[in-house]
Amino acid sequence: MQVILGSGGAIGTDLAKELKNYTEKVRLVSRNPQKVNEDDELLAGDLLKDEFVNKAIQGTDVAYLTVGLPYRVKVWEIHWPIVMNNVIKGCKKHKTKLVFFDNMYLYDKTQLSPMTEETQINPPSKKGAVRAQIAKQVMDENGAGNIDALIARAADFYGPEIANSLLYEAVVKNLKNGKKANWFSSIDHLHNFTYTPDAAKATALLGNSENAYGQVWHLPTCPPMTMKKWINAFAKETGTDPKTMVVPKFMIALMGFINPIMKEMSEMLYQYDRNYDFDSSKFETVFKMKPTPVEEAIKQVVQHN
């Protein structure tokens, strides 16, 4: 049996489907888990509770930590270390392998093009500092021989099963509703996105590949193109005019005084005022898996949301 801790997260549904290629049973764990496969085992509870996490991991061979915590610095600073401590403790006790689904927030902001698994860790934000802390904890425990663990890292993501990604909310949803696409700082810089079905397929493959453990892996991600081209591609698929409103940094800072989400966005704006190239060539070379072509991915996102 393999378990998804945070099965309601960005890749939970797709990952549950993919795991059936490797294990007979999948256990889905979240506050309110929903079956994906007919025979999924559901376990509802709180990953902040040590005893619950121990129960969730018991009897499993691989645990996938994919939980998404509320997008607030204070929540991350308090809750992420507790969740990670509980999961590592449970994996140690039950000799369960750990796959941590991570993001790129910990990388030095001057080295975003390209980003590889060797890019310098120098988080420019408070959220990034939290991610750096827990990623280090995972790899330190692996290095000490306490657990077998790996990190599966994604760029910004988009996909047919999620309607709350930044790309969908700011661009696709607005275009479909006849509004202007919104973006931050500039639409002339390069950016790429990880397609969630690709992320799920690759994460399942990593979790079931012995030689993948002890390493960080960038999940397969399409080559970057300018945000203007992304917006044009979505406009073409939705049959709309690619009108765009670029929101400057100072405006987001002002909006942060009345909008909590905009306040949380302010420290992340460095990702949008320069080229952003998340390189997944290591994974693609080793596992011979390419990301879904952008045209097909965009078509699926538009049709399913």
C-alpha positions as a Markdown table, in Angstrom:
| # | Residue | x | y | z |
|---|---|---|---|---|
| 1 | Met | 0.0 | 0.0 | 0.0 |
| 2 | Gln | 1.1 | 3.6 | -0.7 |
| 3 | Val | -0.3 | 6.7 | 0.9 |
| 4 | Ile | -0.9 | 10.3 | -0.2 |
| 5 | Leu | -0.7 | 12.7 | 2.7 |
| 6 | Gly | -2.7 | 15.7 | 1.6 |
| 7 | Ser | -4.7 | 13.9 | -1.1 |
| 8 | Gly | -6.8 | 17.0 | -1.8 |
| 9 | Gly | -3.8 | 19.0 | -3.0 |
| 10 | Ala | -2.8 | 20.1 | -6.4 |
| 11 | Ile | -1.7 | 16.7 | -7.7 |
| 12 | Gly | -3.6 | 14.4 | -5.3 |
| 13 | Thr | -6.3 | 13.2 | -7.8 |
| 14 | Asp | -3.9 | 12.5 | -10.7 |
| 15 | Leu | -1.3 | 10.9 | -8.3 |
| 16 | Ala | -3.9 | 8.5 | -6.9 |
| 17 | Lys | -4.7 | 7.4 | -10.4 |
| 18 | Glu | -1.0 | 6.9 | -11.3 |
| 19 | Leu | -0.2 | 5.0 | -8.2 |
| 20 | Lys | -2.5 | 2.2 | -9.3 |
| 21 | Asn | 0.2 | 1.3 | -11.8 |
| 22 | Tyr | 2.5 | 0.4 | -8.9 |
| 23 | Thr | 0.4 | -0.7 | -5.9 |
| 24 | Glu | -2.8 | -2.6 | -5.4 |
| 25 | Lys | -4.1 | -0.2 | -2.7 |
| 26 | Val | -3.9 | 3.5 | -2.2 |
| 27 | Arg | -4.7 | 5.3 | 1.0 |
| 28 | Leu | -5.9 | 8.9 | 0.7 |
| 29 | Val | -5.4 | 11.1 | 3.7 |
| 30 | Ser | -6.7 | 14.6 | 4.2 |
| 31 | Arg | -9.3 | 16.5 | 6.3 |
| 32 | Asn | -12.0 | 15.3 | 3.9 |
| 33 | Pro | -10.6 | 12.7 | 1.5 |
| 34 | Gln | -12.6 | 11.7 | -1.6 |
| 35 | Lys | -12.2 | 8.4 | -3.5 |
| 36 | Val | -10.4 | 8.6 | -6.8 |
| 37 | Asn | -10.1 | 4.9 | -7.5 |
| 38 | Glu | -13.0 | 2.6 | -6.6 |
| 39 | Asp | -11.0 | 0.7 | -3.9 |
| 40 | Asp | -9.2 | 3.7 | -2.3 |
| 41 | Glu | -8.9 | 3.6 | 1.5 |
| 42 | Leu | -9.9 | 6.9 | 3.0 |
| 43 | Leu | -8.6 | 8.3 | 6.3 |
| 44 | Ala | -9.7 | 11.7 | 7.5 |
| 45 | Gly | -7.7 | 13.7 | 10.0 |
| 46 | Asp | -5.2 | 16.4 | 10.7 |
| 47 | Leu | -1.5 | 16.1 | 9.7 |
| 48 | Leu | -0.6 | 18.4 | 12.7 |
| 49 | Lys | -1.5 | 15.5 | 15.0 |
| 50 | Asp | 1.3 | 13.1 | 15.6 |
| 51 | Glu | -0.8 | 10.1 | 16.5 |
| 52 | Phe | -3.0 | 10.6 | 13.4 |
| 53 | Val | 0.1 | 10.8 | 11.1 |
| 54 | Asn | 1.5 | 7.6 | 12.6 |
| 55 | Lys | -1.8 | 5.9 | 11.9 |
| 56 | Ala | -1.9 | 7.2 | 8.3 |
| 57 | Ile | 1.6 | 5.9 | 7.5 |
| 58 | Gln | 1.3 | 2.6 | 9.3 |
| 59 | Gly | 1.3 | -0.4 | 6.9 |
| 60 | Thr | 2.5 | 1.6 | 3.8 |
| 61 | Asp | 5.6 | 1.3 | 1.7 |
| 62 | Val | 5.8 | 4.8 | 0.3 |
| 63 | Ala | 4.3 | 8.0 | 1.6 |
| 64 | Tyr | 3.8 | 11.0 | -0.7 |
| 65 | Leu | 3.6 | 14.3 | 1.2 |
| 66 | Thr | 1.6 | 16.6 | -1.2 |
| 67 | Val | -0.3 | 18.7 | 1.3 |
| 68 | Gly | -1.0 | 22.3 | 0.5 |
| 69 | Leu | -1.2 | 24.6 | 3.6 |
| 70 | Pro | -3.0 | 27.9 | 3.5 |
| 71 | Tyr | -0.9 | 30.5 | 1.6 |
| 72 | Arg | 0.1 | 32.5 | 4.6 |
| 73 | Val | 3.6 | 33.0 | 6.0 |
| 74 | Lys | 2.6 | 32.7 | 9.6 |
| 75 | Val | 0.8 | 29.4 | 9.0 |
| 76 | Trp | 3.8 | 28.0 | 7.1 |
| 77 | Glu | 6.3 | 29.1 | 9.7 |
| 78 | Ile | 4.3 | 27.3 | 12.5 |
| 79 | His | 2.6 | 24.4 | 10.7 |
| 80 | Trp | 5.1 | 23.1 | 8.1 |
| 81 | Pro | 7.8 | 22.1 | 10.7 |
| 82 | Ile | 5.2 | 20.2 | 12.7 |
| 83 | Val | 3.8 | 18.4 | 9.7 |
| 84 | Met | 7.3 | 17.5 | 8.5 |
| 85 | Asn | 8.4 | 16.3 | 11.9 |
| 86 | Asn | 5.3 | 14.1 | 12.2 |
| 87 | Val | 5.8 | 12.6 | 8.8 |
| 88 | Ile | 9.5 | 11.9 | 9.2 |
| 89 | Lys | 8.8 | 10.3 | 12.6 |
| 90 | Gly | 6.1 | 8.1 | 11.1 |
| 91 | Cys | 8.3 | 7.1 | 8.2 |
| 92 | Lys | 11.1 | 6.2 | 10.5 |
| 93 | Lys | 8.9 | 4.1 | 12.7 |
| 94 | His | 7.3 | 2.1 | 9.9 |
| 95 | Lys | 10.3 | 2.1 | 7.6 |
| 96 | Thr | 8.2 | 3.9 | 4.9 |
| 97 | Lys | 9.9 | 5.7 | 2.1 |
| 98 | Leu | 9.1 | 9.4 | 1.8 |
| 99 | Val | 8.5 | 11.4 | -1.4 |
| 100 | Phe | 8.2 | 15.1 | -0.7 |
| 101 | Phe | 6.4 | 17.2 | -3.4 |
| 102 | Asp | 8.2 | 20.5 | -3.2 |
| 103 | Asn | 8.4 | 23.9 | -5.0 |
| 104 | Met | 11.1 | 26.2 | -6.2 |
| 105 | Tyr | 10.7 | 29.0 | -3.5 |
| 106 | Leu | 14.1 | 28.1 | -1.9 |
| 107 | Tyr | 16.2 | 29.0 | -4.9 |
| 108 | Asp | 18.3 | 32.2 | -5.2 |
| 109 | Lys | 16.3 | 34.8 | -7.0 |
| 110 | Thr | 19.3 | 35.7 | -9.2 |
| 111 | Gln | 19.5 | 32.2 | -10.5 |
| 112 | Leu | 16.0 | 31.5 | -11.9 |
| 113 | Ser | 17.1 | 31.1 | -15.5 |
| 114 | Pro | 17.8 | 28.3 | -15.6 |
| 115 | Met | 16.9 | 26.5 | -12.3 |
| 116 | Thr | 18.4 | 23.1 | -11.9 |
| 117 | Glu | 18.7 | 20.7 | -9.0 |
| 118 | Glu | 22.1 | 22.3 | -8.3 |
| 119 | Thr | 20.8 | 25.9 | -8.2 |
| 120 | Gln | 22.0 | 27.7 | -5.1 |
| 121 | Ile | 19.6 | 27.6 | -2.1 |
| 122 | Asn | 19.2 | 31.1 | -0.9 |
| 123 | Pro | 15.5 | 31.8 | -0.3 |
| 124 | Pro | 14.5 | 35.5 | -1.0 |
| 125 | Ser | 11.2 | 35.2 | 0.9 |
| 126 | Lys | 9.9 | 34.1 | 4.2 |
| 127 | Lys | 7.9 | 31.3 | 2.5 |
| 128 | Gly | 11.1 | 30.2 | 0.7 |
| 129 | Ala | 12.9 | 30.1 | 4.0 |
| 130 | Val | 10.3 | 27.7 | 5.3 |
| 131 | Arg | 10.6 | 25.5 | 2.2 |
| 132 | Ala | 14.4 | 25.5 | 2.5 |
| 133 | Gln | 14.2 | 24.4 | 6.2 |
| 134 | Ile | 11.9 | 21.4 | 5.6 |
| 135 | Ala | 13.7 | 20.3 | 2.4 |
| 136 | Lys | 17.0 | 20.3 | 4.2 |
| 137 | Gln | 15.4 | 18.3 | 7.0 |
| 138 | Val | 14.2 | 15.6 | 4.5 |
| 139 | Met | 17.6 | 15.3 | 2.8 |
| 140 | Asp | 19.5 | 15.4 | 6.1 |
| 141 | Glu | 17.4 | 12.5 | 7.4 |
| 142 | Asn | 18.0 | 10.6 | 4.2 |
| 143 | Gly | 21.7 | 11.3 | 4.4 |
| 144 | Ala | 21.9 | 10.1 | 8.0 |
| 145 | Gly | 20.3 | 6.8 | 6.9 |
| 146 | Asn | 17.2 | 7.3 | 9.0 |
| 147 | Ile | 14.8 | 7.2 | 6.1 |
| 148 | Asp | 14.8 | 6.7 | 2.3 |
| 149 | Ala | 13.6 | 10.0 | 0.9 |
| 150 | Leu | 13.5 | 12.0 | -2.3 |
| 151 | Ile | 12.3 | 15.5 | -3.3 |
| 152 | Ala | 10.1 | 15.9 | -6.3 |
| 153 | Arg | 10.1 | 19.6 | -7.2 |
| 154 | Ala | 7.7 | 21.4 | -9.4 |
| 155 | Ala | 7.5 | 24.9 | -11.0 |
| 156 | Asp | 4.3 | 27.0 | -10.9 |
| 157 | Phe | 1.7 | 24.5 | -12.0 |
| 158 | Tyr | -1.5 | 24.3 | -14.1 |
| 159 | Gly | -3.8 | 21.4 | -15.0 |
| 160 | Pro | -7.3 | 20.1 | -15.7 |
| 161 | Glu | -8.0 | 19.0 | -12.1 |
| 162 | Ile | -7.2 | 22.4 | -10.5 |
| 163 | Ala | -9.1 | 25.6 | -10.9 |
| 164 | Asn | -7.2 | 27.7 | -8.3 |
| 165 | Ser | -3.7 | 27.9 | -9.7 |
| 166 | Leu | -2.4 | 31.4 | -10.3 |
| 167 | Leu | -2.3 | 30.9 | -14.1 |
| 168 | Tyr | -5.9 | 29.7 | -14.2 |
| 169 | Glu | -7.2 | 32.4 | -11.8 |
| 170 | Ala | -5.3 | 35.3 | -13.4 |
| 171 | Val | -5.4 | 34.4 | -17.0 |
| 172 | Val | -7.7 | 31.6 | -18.1 |
| 173 | Lys | -10.7 | 32.4 | -15.9 |
| 174 | Asn | -10.6 | 36.0 | -16.8 |
| 175 | Leu | -10.4 | 35.3 | -20.5 |
| 176 | Lys | -13.3 | 32.8 | -20.4 |
| 177 | Asn | -15.4 | 35.5 | -18.6 |
| 178 | Gly | -14.7 | 38.1 | -21.2 |
| 179 | Lys | -12.3 | 40.0 | -19.0 |
| 180 | Lys | -8.6 | 41.0 | -19.4 |
| 181 | Ala | -6.0 | 38.5 | -18.5 |
| 182 | Asn | -4.0 | 39.7 | -15.5 |
| 183 | Trp | -0.3 | 39.2 | -14.8 |
| 184 | Phe | 2.3 | 40.8 | -12.6 |
| 185 | Ser | 5.3 | 43.1 | -13.4 |
| 186 | Ser | 5.8 | 42.1 | -17.0 |
| 187 | Ile | 4.5 | 39.8 | -19.8 |
| 188 | Asp | 7.8 | 40.0 | -21.7 |
| 189 | His | 9.8 | 37.7 | -19.5 |
| 190 | Leu | 10.1 | 33.9 | -20.0 |
| 191 | His | 8.1 | 31.7 | -17.7 |
| 192 | Asn | 7.3 | 28.0 | -17.6 |
| 193 | Phe | 4.7 | 25.9 | -15.8 |
| 194 | Thr | 4.5 | 22.2 | -14.7 |
| 195 | Tyr | 1.4 | 20.4 | -16.0 |
| 196 | Thr | -0.1 | 18.5 | -13.1 |
| 197 | Pro | -0.8 | 15.2 | -14.9 |
| 198 | Asp | 2.9 | 15.2 | -15.8 |
| 199 | Ala | 3.9 | 16.0 | -12.2 |
| 200 | Ala | 1.7 | 13.1 | -10.9 |
| 201 | Lys | 3.0 | 10.6 | -13.4 |
| 202 | Ala | 6.6 | 11.5 | -12.7 |
| 203 | Thr | 6.1 | 11.6 | -8.9 |
| 204 | Ala | 4.6 | 8.1 | -8.9 |
| 205 | Leu | 7.5 | 6.9 | -11.1 |
| 206 | Leu | 10.1 | 8.4 | -8.7 |
| 207 | Gly | 8.5 | 6.9 | -5.7 |
| 208 | Asn | 8.7 | 3.5 | -7.2 |
| 209 | Ser | 12.3 | 3.8 | -8.5 |
| 210 | Glu | 14.9 | 2.6 | -6.1 |
| 211 | Asn | 17.7 | 4.6 | -7.8 |
| 212 | Ala | 15.7 | 7.9 | -7.4 |
| 213 | Tyr | 16.0 | 8.1 | -3.6 |
| 214 | Gly | 18.5 | 10.4 | -1.9 |
| 215 | Gln | 18.1 | 12.9 | -4.7 |
| 216 | Val | 16.2 | 16.1 | -5.7 |
| 217 | Trp | 14.3 | 15.8 | -9.0 |
| 218 | His | 12.7 | 18.5 | -11.1 |
| 219 | Leu | 9.5 | 17.2 | -12.5 |
| 220 | Pro | 9.0 | 17.3 | -16.3 |
| 221 | Thr | 8.2 | 20.9 | -17.2 |
| 222 | Cys | 7.7 | 22.5 | -20.7 |
| 223 | Pro | 10.2 | 24.9 | -22.1 |
| 224 | Pro | 9.7 | 28.5 | -21.1 |
| 225 | Met | 8.0 | 31.2 | -23.3 |
| 226 | Thr | 7.1 | 34.8 | -22.7 |
| 227 | Met | 3.9 | 35.4 | -20.7 |
| 228 | Lys | 2.6 | 37.2 | -23.7 |
| 229 | Lys | 2.8 | 34.0 | -25.7 |
| 230 | Trp | 1.1 | 32.1 | -22.8 |
| 231 | Ile | -1.8 | 34.5 | -22.7 |
| 232 | Asn | -2.1 | 34.5 | -26.5 |
| 233 | Ala | -2.2 | 30.7 | -26.5 |
| 234 | Phe | -5.0 | 30.6 | -23.9 |
| 235 | Ala | -6.9 | 33.3 | -25.7 |
| 236 | Lys | -6.7 | 31.3 | -28.9 |
| 237 | Glu | -8.0 | 28.1 | -27.2 |
| 238 | Thr | -10.8 | 30.0 | -25.5 |
| 239 | Gly | -11.7 | 32.0 | -28.7 |
| 240 | Thr | -11.2 | 35.3 | -27.0 |
| 241 | Asp | -9.2 | 38.5 | -27.5 |
| 242 | Pro | -5.8 | 38.4 | -25.6 |
| 243 | Lys | -6.3 | 41.7 | -23.8 |
| 244 | Thr | -4.1 | 42.0 | -20.8 |
| 245 | Met | -3.6 | 44.1 | -17.8 |
| 246 | Val | -0.2 | 44.1 | -16.3 |
| 247 | Val | -0.3 | 44.9 | -12.6 |
| 248 | Pro | 2.8 | 46.8 | -11.4 |
| 249 | Lys | 4.6 | 46.0 | -8.1 |
| 250 | Phe | 3.5 | 49.1 | -6.3 |
| 251 | Met | -0.2 | 48.4 | -7.1 |
| 252 | Ile | 0.1 | 44.9 | -5.5 |
| 253 | Ala | 1.8 | 46.4 | -2.5 |
| 254 | Leu | -1.2 | 48.9 | -2.1 |
| 255 | Met | -3.7 | 46.1 | -2.7 |
| 256 | Gly | -2.0 | 44.2 | 0.1 |
| 257 | Phe | -3.4 | 46.6 | 2.7 |
| 258 | Ile | -6.9 | 45.4 | 1.9 |
| 259 | Asn | -6.5 | 42.0 | 0.3 |
| 260 | Pro | -4.7 | 39.3 | 2.4 |
| 261 | Ile | -3.8 | 37.3 | -0.8 |
| 262 | Met | -2.2 | 40.3 | -2.4 |
| 263 | Lys | -0.3 | 40.9 | 0.8 |
| 264 | Glu | 1.1 | 37.3 | 0.6 |
| 265 | Met | 1.9 | 37.8 | -3.1 |
| 266 | Ser | 4.2 | 40.8 | -2.5 |
| 267 | Glu | 7.3 | 38.8 | -1.4 |
| 268 | Met | 6.9 | 36.5 | -4.4 |
| 269 | Leu | 6.9 | 39.1 | -7.1 |
| 270 | Tyr | 10.6 | 38.5 | -8.0 |
| 271 | Gln | 9.4 | 35.4 | -9.9 |
| 272 | Tyr | 7.6 | 37.7 | -12.4 |
| 273 | Asp | 10.1 | 40.5 | -13.1 |
| 274 | Arg | 12.8 | 38.3 | -14.7 |
| 275 | Asn | 13.1 | 35.2 | -16.8 |
| 276 | Tyr | 11.9 | 32.0 | -15.0 |
| 277 | Asp | 13.2 | 28.7 | -16.5 |
| 278 | Phe | 12.6 | 25.6 | -14.5 |
| 279 | Asp | 14.9 | 23.0 | -16.1 |
| 280 | Ser | 13.8 | 19.3 | -15.9 |
| 281 | Ser | 16.4 | 17.8 | -18.2 |
| 282 | Lys | 17.8 | 15.6 | -15.4 |
| 283 | Phe | 14.5 | 13.7 | -15.0 |
| 284 | Glu | 13.8 | 13.7 | -18.8 |
| 285 | Thr | 17.2 | 12.2 | -19.5 |
| 286 | Val | 17.1 | 9.5 | -16.8 |
| 287 | Phe | 13.5 | 8.4 | -17.2 |
| 288 | Lys | 13.0 | 9.2 | -20.9 |
| 289 | Met | 9.8 | 11.1 | -20.2 |
| 290 | Lys | 9.0 | 14.4 | -21.9 |
| 291 | Pro | 6.4 | 17.0 | -20.6 |
| 292 | Thr | 3.0 | 17.1 | -22.4 |
| 293 | Pro | 3.2 | 19.6 | -25.3 |
| 294 | Val | 2.0 | 23.0 | -24.3 |
| 295 | Glu | -0.8 | 23.1 | -26.9 |
| 296 | Glu | -2.3 | 19.8 | -25.7 |
| 297 | Ala | -2.0 | 20.9 | -22.0 |
| 298 | Ile | -3.7 | 24.2 | -22.7 |
| 299 | Lys | -6.5 | 22.5 | -24.5 |
| 300 | Gln | -7.1 | 20.1 | -21.5 |
| 301 | Val | -7.0 | 23.0 | -19.0 |
| 302 | Val | -9.6 | 25.0 | -20.9 |
| 303 | Gln | -11.9 | 22.1 | -21.7 |
| 304 | His | -12.0 | 20.7 | -18.1 |
| 305 | Asn | -12.4 | 23.9 | -16.1 |
